[in-house]
Amino acid sequence: MFESENVYNEQLKVELPRGITIFVKREDLLHEEVSGNKFRKLKYNILKAQELGYSKLLTFGGAYSNHIAATAAAGRICGVETIGIIRGEELENNYTGNPTLTKAVEDGMTLGFMTRTEYRSKGEVEIIDRLKARYGDFYLVPEGGTNAEAIKGTEEILKEGDEAFDYICTAVGTGGTIAGIINSSHQNQTILGFPALKGSFLYEDIRKFATNDNWDLVLDYHFGGYAKYNEELLSFLRELYRLTGVLFDPIYNGKMIYGVLEEIKKGRFKDNSKILVIHTGGLQGWNEKINI
Ligand SMILES: *Cc1c(COP(=O)(O)O)cnc(C)c1O
């Protein structure tokens, strides 16, 4: 599945001041079921798991996690068993209305549920050992999917020709996507990350993986925190879709593109800047909710 490359850069048809242009890298079109950056982050993890002879892959996530959805679908397609450990044990017998988990189970994922307290310590050896006793040996992918293999995958987002852009903008969750982009960027480019959550700790997380310092975070567009958004953001995204035909999700990419347009007004970008924004995907389920 990891050969498919349907991505192109599309000009965003909005009026912009001072000769500035925005192009959107349509990573959302990368794969029907495993969209955008989750595809990039899983690629070398799944290849490595297979190479090392693991038949099972275990990972963690929230009940609406794009990472859980992507892992389940990729596992089905690649013939790797998947186990998803979900935050919140109250969901254990109560997720029939949850499209992410329902689809994950249809894709063959085995779900396990953890209390929020235990979930906070999920990286600890005793907990991993307990999971191994329960599910058998597995290849572990961390929550959000960010590790060295994931960065190898996100380093493949930028392509030949993208060095023509002055700025590259992307949404940030754990920082794995922006780290890969930073590593494959050119020194004359500025990479700007727009965190989808309140998180100045992200500077440190990104530095762990980034091999260049031509980047910064714009912290003002989290809309109250992870998975929080408001009617203003939703109506902005509806209007943008009507104008351009490109739909952005309100959890990650919507906050980023909102932030980019605000920062253009505030004068952060130089005259005649060529800006590339990465559409990292994450759209399933949003068509109806955004009510386009
Ligand atoms: C997970 C996710 C992100 C965040 O990626 P990180 O590598 O964790 O920073 C951004 N956009 C979408 C659509 C996602 O699903």
The ligand as a MOL file (V3000), in Angstrom:
LIG
                    3D

  0  0  0     0  0            999 V3000
M  V30 BEGIN CTAB
M  V30 COUNTS 15 15 0 0 0
M  V30 BEGIN ATOM
M  V30 1 C -2.1470 13.3820 13.9840 0
M  V30 2 C -2.4340 14.5120 13.0910 0
M  V30 3 C -1.6270 15.6760 13.0670 0
M  V30 4 C -0.4830 15.8820 14.0200 0
M  V30 5 O 0.6710 15.2520 13.5890 0
M  V30 6 P 1.9560 15.1540 14.5470 0
M  V30 7 O 2.9360 14.4060 13.7550 0
M  V30 8 O 1.5050 14.3850 15.7640 0
M  V30 9 O 2.3650 16.5240 14.8990 0
M  V30 10 C -1.9270 16.6600 12.1540 0
M  V30 11 N -2.9870 16.5390 11.3090 0
M  V30 12 C -3.7850 15.4510 11.3060 0
M  V30 13 C -4.9100 15.3890 10.3680 0
M  V30 14 C -3.5370 14.4030 12.1960 0
M  V30 15 O -4.3560 13.3410 12.1850 0
M  V30 END ATOM
M  V30 BEGIN BOND
M  V30 1 1 1 2
M  V30 2 1 2 3
M  V30 3 2 2 14
M  V30 4 1 3 4
M  V30 5 2 3 10
M  V30 6 1 4 5
M  V30 7 1 5 6
M  V30 8 2 6 7
M  V30 9 1 6 8
M  V30 10 1 6 9
M  V30 11 1 10 11
M  V30 12 2 11 12
M  V30 13 1 12 13
M  V30 14 1 12 14
M  V30 15 1 14 15
M  V30 END BOND
M  V30 END CTAB
M  END
